[in-house]
Amino acid sequence: MDVSIKNIPDKDWRAFKVEAAKHNLKTGEMFSKLVNEHKEKCEKGNWKKFLYSEKTLTEKDTKIIKESIKIFRRDTEFR
């Protein structure tokens, strides 16, 4: 299928064609590759980064926060 994409800046189009040539791909093949890579990246999403990233709080900080929450809830009767 032949498709036209409008309003692509010349600079970006030239860069796209250069990248396709570097990888010995036709522009259509390069476009498909980029779309598929983007879809894979989006499927992974940010949740994996969030759930499996390095901890930002130490165990000590976590205990302090949990204790503060308990005190706050107890004092304000917040549930």
Stockholm file with secondary structure:
# STOCKHOLM 1.0

chainA/1-79         MDVSIKNIPDKDWRAFKVEAAKHNLKTGEMFSKLVNEHKEKCEKGNWKKFLYSEKTLTEKDTKIIKESIKIFRRDTEFR
#=GR chainA/1-79 SS CCCCCCCCCHHHHHHHHHHHHHTTCCHHHHHHHHHHHHHHHHHHHHHHHHHHSCCSSCHHHHHHHHHHHHHHHHHHTCC
#=GC SS_cons        CCCCCCCCCHHHHHHHHHHHHHTTCCHHHHHHHHHHHHHHHHHHHHHHHHHHSCCSSCHHHHHHHHHHHHHHHHHHTCC
//
